[in-house]
Amino acid sequence: MTMQTLQLELSNELYQQVKQHAGKTNRTVEAEVIAAVEVFLTTTDAPAWLPFALAEEIAQLPFLDDAHLWQAARQVAPLEKNERIQELVLKQQAEGLTAAEQQEAQQLQQYAHRLMLVRAEAAFLLQQRGYDISELRQRVPSAQSDPAPGQPAA
């Protein structure tokens, strides 16, 4: 890929904000500016089917430090939400759902999709940062467990 050079003039205040954020994410100032531009373009070019709030949430993930990315990648739905969606699926198959139950099922499905997208993007970013994410491909842990972050790949 051919690279282009871009020279920017930033106010001292903006530069200090970028520098501080770069330190939190273990990136150079240059890499942080590139990430910010990529996030901006990703957010504005997000697929139409993706709700703006979710696109914005996913676009912020590259700015998280490694520990918070691991936390995002390990998120699981609370047990009560999992059990409730199972109840609704079984009821729908057996006798159908009321309008209120259909709305609840739709909200739970949207929650599950959001969780899946955030986890997948966080895992992708961790892999890009050199971490071994194989533990994330294994069976999802219970909502109570929160193992320590993985180690960078050798």
C-alpha positions in Angstrom: 0.0 0.0 0.0 1.3 3.4 -1.0 1.5 5.8 1.9 0.9 9.6 1.7 2.4 12.2 4.0 0.1 14.7 5.6 1.3 17.7 7.6 -1.2 19.1 10.2 -1.2 22.1 12.4 -3.0 21.5 15.7 -3.7 23.8 18.5 -1.6 23.0 21.6 -4.8 22.1 23.4 -5.8 19.6 20.8 -2.3 18.2 20.4 -2.1 17.6 24.2 -5.5 15.8 24.1 -4.3 13.6 21.2 -0.9 13.0 23.0 -2.7 12.0 26.3 -5.0 9.6 24.5 -2.1 8.1 22.6 -0.4 7.4 25.9 -3.5 5.6 27.2 -3.7 3.4 24.1 0.1 2.8 23.8 0.2 4.5 20.4 2.3 7.2 18.9 0.7 10.6 18.3 0.8 9.9 14.6 -0.9 6.5 15.0 -3.5 8.1 17.3 -4.4 10.7 14.6 -4.6 8.0 12.0 -6.9 6.0 14.3 -9.1 9.1 14.9 -9.5 9.7 11.1 -10.3 6.0 10.6 -12.9 6.1 13.3 -14.5 9.2 11.9 -14.7 7.6 8.4 -16.0 4.3 9.8 -18.7 6.1 11.8 -19.8 8.3 8.9 -19.7 5.3 6.4 -21.3 2.8 8.7 -23.8 0.5 7.1 -27.4 1.8 6.9 -28.7 -1.2 8.9 -26.4 -0.4 11.8 -28.1 2.0 14.3 -26.0 5.2 14.7 -25.5 4.8 18.4 -24.1 1.3 17.9 -21.9 2.5 15.0 -20.6 5.2 17.3 -20.0 2.8 20.2 -18.0 0.4 17.9 -16.1 3.3 16.4 -14.9 4.2 19.9 -13.4 0.8 20.6 -10.0 1.6 18.9 -9.5 4.3 21.5 -9.8 1.9 24.5 -6.7 0.6 26.2 -6.0 -3.1 26.1 -7.6 -3.9 29.5 -10.8 -2.3 28.5 -10.8 -4.0 25.1 -10.4 -7.3 26.9 -13.3 -6.4 29.1 -15.4 -5.6 26.0 -14.4 -8.8 24.2 -15.4 -10.9 27.2 -18.8 -9.3 27.8 -21.6 -11.8 28.2 -25.3 -11.3 28.6 -26.7 -11.7 32.1 -28.1 -15.1 32.8 -31.6 -13.7 33.3 -31.6 -12.2 29.8 -30.4 -15.5 28.3 -33.1 -17.4 30.2 -35.8 -14.9 29.2 -35.0 -15.1 25.5 -35.1 -18.9 25.7 -38.5 -18.7 27.4 -39.8 -16.4 24.7 -38.5 -18.6 21.9 -40.1 -21.7 23.3 -43.4 -19.8 23.9 -43.3 -18.5 20.4 -42.9 -22.0 19.0 -45.6 -23.4 21.2 -48.4 -20.8 21.2 -47.2 -17.5 19.9 -46.3 -14.3 21.6 -48.4 -11.3 22.7 -47.5 -7.9 21.2 -45.7 -7.0 24.4 -43.7 -10.2 24.4 -42.8 -9.7 20.7 -41.5 -6.3 21.6 -39.5 -7.7 24.5 -38.1 -10.4 22.3 -37.1 -7.9 19.7 -35.3 -5.7 22.4 -33.5 -8.8 23.7 -32.4 -9.7 20.2 -31.1 -6.2 19.6 -29.2 -6.4 22.8 -27.7 -9.7 21.8 -26.7 -8.4 18.4 -25.1 -5.3 20.0 -23.1 -7.5 22.4 -22.0 -9.8 19.6 -20.8 -6.9 17.4 -18.9 -5.2 20.2 -17.3 -8.5 21.3 -16.2 -9.3 17.7 -14.8 -5.8 17.0 -12.9 -5.8 20.4 -11.5 -9.2 19.6 -10.4 -8.0 16.2 -8.7 -5.0 17.6 -6.9 -7.1 20.3 -5.6 -9.4 17.6 -4.4 -6.4 15.6 -2.5 -5.3 18.7 -0.7 -8.6 18.8 -2.7 -10.5 21.4 -3.6 -14.2 21.2 -7.4 -14.2 21.3 -7.8 -18.0 21.1 -9.4 -18.0 24.5 -12.2 -15.9 23.2 -13.1 -18.5 20.6 -13.7 -21.1 23.3 -16.9 -21.6 25.1 -18.3 -18.3 26.5 -17.7 -18.1 30.3 -20.5 -17.4 32.7 -21.4 -13.8 33.4 -19.7 -14.0 36.8 -16.2 -15.0 35.6 -13.8 -12.3 34.5 -10.3 -13.9 33.8 -7.2 -11.7 33.5 -6.3 -10.2 30.1 -4.4 -12.4 27.7 -0.8 -12.1 26.8 0.6 -10.6 23.6 1.3 -13.2 20.9 4.9 -14.2 20.6 
